[in-house]
Amino acid sequence: MKTIATVAVAACLTAGAVQAQEVFEMTSAFGKNLPILGTAGVDFVDKINAISSEVEFKHYDPGELVPTLEALDAVSNGSVDAAYTTSGYWQGKMAAASLFAAVPFGPEAGEFLGWMLYDDGAALFQQMYDENGYNVKVLPCGVIAPETSGWFKNEINSLKDLEGLNMRFFGLGAEVMQKLGVSTSLLAGGDIFPALERGAIDATEFSMPRIDARLGFHQIAKYNYFPGWHQPATLFELLINKDRWEDLDESAQKQIEIACLANITTNFAEGEATNFPAMVDNVENNGVTIKQWTPEQLSAFEAAWNEVAGELAAEDAFFKKVWDDLSEYREGYKTWGNTIYLPRPRD
């Protein structure tokens, strides 16, 4: 009888442990079938569910719980538990938001992660949400290398050709394009092709060649421009409702952090491994012409960005705080970054 009682108690304890597992419904800003961006959200869920018996995440595509651009408010108010997204979508809510997503002429992935994980970036990231009244915990949870800087229906021979265009553009880069006479709008990925098709926009940027190929931009816009001056790297975030986060024990919190750190690695590697075949396919099979901005055009973009950064720093104290911190870090980083790497030959 003692053995039976012991087994019964163990069974009850096991059942209790299963019942105690915390379930988090997570909306993603990107559909699960979208390479690199969408697969990263799915991969994070797979990682955390594989290593944790305390939490379980459930992945939902954009619109299944809330639209992409409503995710921050939904997580903050608790109607959604978590979101895999990027802070650049909140540029209209917080001036500094895109400094934690993608900075024109800013750091590439390694430099960005150094600031985020070993300098002041992560603390400032959380401070931004706290000071703006958002009830969220934020974790860096993905990163990709530079993007293409745009798909255009017509060749851009000079910056005057940009004037009057309607273009989908993301984050701080949109502010730069507006300086150059472009009318910009922020559309979620699934809304871009229909807007191009019906002529609501003349051009678009979105992401990397493999991702853009899945969305079909090459069917309408045949000129693809590089380099991605507006997004030398793009950081992705996991937002978790702060009440839910604080209810977790330290072990579960660490498991989520570890899954995000692993996700940064696989997200970056997938982009690096799979974009060049998409570029070759675009040229050989889709009639795409790959173009490079001239040094003079890039200088004009950078000058416009410096104006934008100065204006935003003058208008918003927290933007200035983050911008100054990132700039100080980057100045120090030059000692390493400008010395250690081999120059890349261009064929």
C-alpha positions in Angstrom: 0.0 0.0 0.0 2.9 2.3 0.7 4.2 1.8 -2.8 0.7 2.6 -4.3 0.4 5.7 -2.2 3.9 6.9 -3.2 3.0 6.3 -6.9 -0.3 8.2 -6.4 1.5 11.2 -4.9 4.1 11.2 -7.6 1.4 11.1 -10.3 -0.4 14.0 -8.6 2.8 16.0 -8.5 3.5 15.3 -12.1 0.0 16.3 -13.1 0.4 19.5 -11.1 3.6 20.3 -12.9 2.0 19.9 -16.3 -1.0 22.1 -15.3 1.4 24.8 -14.0 3.0 25.3 -17.4 2.5 28.9 -18.5 1.1 29.2 -22.0 1.9 32.4 -23.9 0.0 33.3 -27.1 2.5 35.1 -29.3 1.6 37.2 -32.4 4.3 37.6 -35.0 4.7 40.6 -37.2 5.6 38.3 -40.1 3.8 35.3 -41.5 5.3 31.9 -40.8 5.9 31.1 -44.4 8.0 34.2 -45.0 11.7 33.2 -45.1 14.1 34.6 -42.5 11.6 37.1 -41.0 8.7 34.7 -40.6 10.7 31.6 -39.9 12.5 33.4 -37.0 9.3 33.7 -35.0 8.5 30.0 -35.6 12.1 29.1 -34.7 11.9 31.0 -31.5 8.8 29.1 -30.5 10.4 25.8 -31.4 13.4 26.6 -29.3 11.7 27.7 -26.1 9.2 24.9 -26.2 12.0 22.4 -26.7 14.0 23.5 -23.6 11.3 24.5 -21.2 8.8 22.5 -19.1 7.7 25.7 -17.4 6.5 27.8 -20.4 4.9 27.0 -23.7 4.6 29.6 -26.6 2.0 29.4 -29.3 2.7 31.1 -32.6 0.1 33.2 -34.5 0.5 34.9 -37.8 -0.3 38.6 -38.3 -4.0 39.3 -38.1 -4.9 36.0 -36.3 -4.8 37.7 -33.0 -4.1 41.4 -33.9 -2.7 43.2 -36.9 1.0 43.8 -37.1 0.9 47.5 -36.2 -1.3 46.9 -33.1 0.9 44.3 -31.4 2.7 46.7 -29.0 -0.6 48.0 -27.5 -2.1 44.5 -27.4 0.9 43.1 -25.4 0.9 46.1 -23.1 -2.7 45.8 -22.2 -2.6 42.1 -21.9 -5.0 41.1 -24.7 -2.0 39.3 -26.2 0.7 37.7 -24.1 3.7 38.3 -26.4 4.8 39.5 -29.8 7.8 38.8 -32.1 8.3 42.0 -34.0 10.6 45.0 -34.5 10.6 48.3 -32.7 10.8 50.2 -36.0 7.0 49.7 -36.3 6.6 52.0 -33.3 8.4 55.0 -34.8 5.2 57.0 -34.8 4.7 56.3 -31.1 8.2 56.9 -29.8 10.9 58.9 -31.6 13.7 56.6 -30.4 12.0 53.3 -31.3 13.9 52.8 -34.6 17.3 53.3 -33.0 16.7 49.8 -31.5 15.7 48.4 -34.9 17.7 49.8 -37.8 19.8 53.0 -38.0 20.6 54.5 -41.3 24.4 54.4 -42.0 24.5 52.8 -38.5 26.0 49.7 -37.0 26.1 46.3 -38.8 24.9 43.2 -37.0 28.1 42.5 -34.9 28.5 46.1 -33.8 24.8 46.5 -33.1 24.8 43.4 -30.9 27.9 44.5 -29.0 26.1 47.8 -28.1 22.9 45.9 -27.2 24.3 43.1 -25.2 27.5 44.4 -23.7 27.0 48.1 -23.5 24.0 50.3 -22.7 21.6 49.2 -25.5 19.4 46.7 -23.8 18.9 48.9 -20.7 17.9 51.8 -22.8 15.7 49.6 -24.9 13.7 48.6 -21.8 13.8 52.2 -20.4 12.1 53.5 -23.6 9.1 51.2 -23.1 8.9 51.9 -19.4 9.1 55.7 -19.7 6.4 55.7 -22.4 4.0 53.7 -20.2 4.1 50.4 -22.0 3.7 47.4 -19.7 6.1 45.1 -21.6 9.4 43.3 -21.1 11.6 43.5 -24.2 14.3 41.1 -25.3 16.5 41.2 -28.4 15.5 38.1 -30.3 16.7 38.2 -33.9 19.0 40.1 -36.2 19.7 40.2 -40.0 22.4 41.7 -42.2 21.7 44.7 -44.5 18.6 44.8 -46.7 18.1 45.9 -50.2 17.3 49.6 -50.3 14.4 49.5 -52.7 12.4 48.2 -55.6 11.5 50.8 -58.3 9.4 50.6 -61.4 11.7 53.0 -63.2 15.5 53.4 -63.1 16.7 56.2 -60.7 19.3 58.1 -62.7 19.5 61.0 -60.3 18.0 62.0 -56.9 15.5 64.2 -58.8 13.9 61.0 -60.1 12.9 60.3 -56.4 10.9 63.5 -56.1 7.2 62.9 -56.0 7.4 59.2 -55.7 5.0 57.3 -53.3 7.1 54.7 -51.6 6.6 52.2 -48.8 9.5 52.8 -46.3 10.4 51.7 -42.8 11.6 53.5 -39.7 14.1 56.3 -39.8 15.0 55.7 -43.4 11.5 57.0 -44.2 12.4 60.3 -42.7 15.4 60.5 -45.0 13.4 59.8 -48.1 10.9 62.5 -47.1 13.8 65.0 -47.0 14.5 64.0 -50.7 10.9 64.6 -51.8 9.5 61.1 -51.5 6.1 60.5 -49.9 6.4 57.5 -47.6 4.0 55.2 -45.9 4.5 52.2 -43.6 2.7 49.1 -44.8 2.9 45.6 -43.4 4.5 43.0 -45.7 1.3 41.4 -47.0 -0.1 44.8 -48.0 2.8 45.9 -50.2 2.3 43.9 -53.4 -1.4 44.9 -53.8 -0.4 48.6 -53.3 2.3 48.3 -56.0 -0.1 46.5 -58.3 -2.8 49.1 -58.1 -0.4 52.0 -58.3 -1.0 53.3 -54.8 2.8 53.2 -54.4 5.5 53.6 -57.0 8.3 51.8 -55.2 9.0 49.9 -52.0 11.6 48.6 -49.7 10.9 45.7 -47.3 13.7 43.3 -46.6 16.3 40.9 -48.1 16.2 39.5 -51.6 14.9 36.1 -50.6 12.1 37.6 -48.5 11.2 40.2 -51.2 11.1 37.4 -53.8 8.5 35.5 -51.8 6.4 38.7 -51.8 6.7 39.1 -55.6 7.9 42.6 -55.9 10.0 41.7 -58.9 6.8 41.1 -60.9 6.1 44.8 -60.9 9.3 46.7 -60.0 12.3 45.6 -62.0 15.0 47.8 -60.6 16.5 46.6 -57.3 18.9 49.0 -55.5 21.7 48.3 -53.1 23.3 48.8 -50.6 20.8 48.9 -47.8 22.0 52.2 -46.3 18.8 52.6 -44.4 19.1 49.2 -42.6 22.8 48.1 -42.3 21.3 45.6 -39.7 17.8 45.1 -38.4 17.2 43.9 -34.8 14.0 42.1 -33.8 12.4 42.0 -30.4 10.3 39.7 -28.3 7.7 41.7 -26.3 6.1 40.0 -23.3 3.4 41.5 -21.1 5.3 42.6 -18.0 2.8 41.2 -15.6 3.1 37.8 -17.2 6.9 38.1 -17.3 7.2 39.0 -13.6 4.9 36.1 -12.6 7.5 33.7 -14.1 10.3 32.3 -11.9 13.9 33.1 -12.7 14.5 29.8 -14.4 11.7 30.3 -16.9 12.8 33.9 -17.6 16.4 32.6 -18.3 15.0 30.0 -20.6 13.2 32.6 -22.7 16.4 34.8 -22.8 18.5 31.8 -23.9 16.0 30.9 -26.6 16.2 34.5 -27.9 20.0 34.5 -27.9 20.0 31.2 -29.9 17.4 32.7 -32.2 19.7 35.7 -33.0 22.3 33.2 -34.2 20.0 31.2 -36.5 18.1 34.2 -37.8 21.4 35.9 -38.9 22.8 32.7 -40.4 19.6 32.0 -42.4 19.8 35.4 -44.1 23.5 35.1 -44.8 23.1 31.6 -46.3 20.1 32.0 -48.5 20.1 35.5 -50.1 22.6 35.1 -52.9 20.6 32.4 -54.8 17.6 34.7 -54.7 19.7 37.5 -56.3 20.9 35.2 -59.0 17.4 34.0 -59.7 16.1 37.5 -59.9 18.6 38.4 -62.6 18.6 35.2 -64.6 14.9 34.3 -64.5 12.9 37.3 -63.3 14.2 40.1 -65.5 15.5 42.2 -62.5 18.3 44.7 -62.9 20.5 45.1 -59.8 21.6 48.6 -59.3 24.1 50.3 -57.0 23.6 53.8 -55.6 26.5 56.0 -56.7 28.9 57.4 -54.1 27.3 60.8 -54.7 23.8 59.5 -54.1 24.9 57.7 -50.9 26.5 60.9 -49.7 23.2 62.7 -50.3 21.3 60.1 -48.3 23.8 60.3 -45.5 23.7 64.1 -45.4 19.9 63.9 -45.2 20.1 61.3 -42.4 22.4 63.6 -40.4 19.9 66.3 -40.7 17.1 64.0 -39.5 19.1 62.7 -36.6 20.0 66.3 -35.5 16.4 67.4 -35.7 15.0 64.4 -33.8 17.7 64.8 -31.1 16.7 68.5 -30.7 13.0 67.6 -30.4 13.1 64.5 -28.2 15.3 64.2 -25.1 15.2 60.4 -25.0 16.1 60.1 -28.7 19.1 62.4 -27.9 20.1 60.2 -24.9 20.1 57.0 -27.0 21.7 58.6 -30.1 24.5 60.1 -28.0 25.1 56.7 -26.2 25.1 54.8 -29.5 27.4 57.4 -31.2 29.9 57.3 -28.3 29.9 53.5 -28.5 30.5 53.6 -32.3 33.3 56.1 -31.9 35.1 53.7 -29.6 34.2 50.7 -31.8 36.1 52.3 -34.7 39.4 51.4 -33.0 38.5 47.7 -33.5 36.2 47.8 -36.5 38.3 49.9 -38.7 41.4 47.9 -38.0 40.6 44.2 -37.7 38.7 43.4 -40.9 40.0 42.7 -44.4 38.7 45.1 -47.0 36.2 43.3 -49.3 37.3 43.3 -53.0 34.7 44.2 -55.5 34.7 42.3 -58.8 
